[in-house]
Amino acid sequence: MAATIGPGALEIEPASLATEFLPMEANITLTGSAQTDAITFDISGIEINDLNGDGLGWKLTASPQALYHELDGSTLPVGTVSGFANPSDAIHSTIASPNQLIYTSGSGIAQYSVDYRLSYTIPITASAGDYNGVVVFNIVAQ
C-alpha cells in the first residue's frame, strides 16, 4: 500500500481580519495641540493555520500604515506599537519585536490566535473627519 498526503495551507485566516476595526476611544476631538497616541486600535483574534506539514514553524510580521484622510489627504502617523500579545500557544511563540512574532513548533497548528495593538498620533494640524488605514500582515514559513 502507498499513500500521498499533500500539504495544507500556511495562512492568516481571512475571516479573522475581514471586519473594519474601530478605535477603542469613543470620542476623539481636536484640541489645538499634538495628541500623542490619541487613537488606539486593538485587532483581536488574528487566526493562523499552519497545515503545510513542513515542520519549520513560521514568522508573522505586521506593517502598520498611517491613517489617511480621504478628503484632503492628511495623515495621522503611527504612534506607539504595543504589537503582538496573547498568543494562544505561548510556549512555542516568541515575540521578537512589536511587529514580529515567531512560532517555533514544527508540529503545525490550526486556529492559533494572537492580538495586535497600536496607536496613532493626532498632529496639531490634523483635519477633522474620517480617517482610514491598513495594517499589512504577512506570514512566511521559517
Secondary structure, DSSP 8 states (H G I E B T S, - for coil): ---------EEE-GGGG-S----S-S-----SS-EEEEEEEEEEEEEEEE-S--S--EEEEEEE--EEETTT--EE-EEEEEEEE--TTGGGEEEEETTEEEE--TT-EEEEEEEEEEEEEE-TT--SS-EE--EEEEEEE-
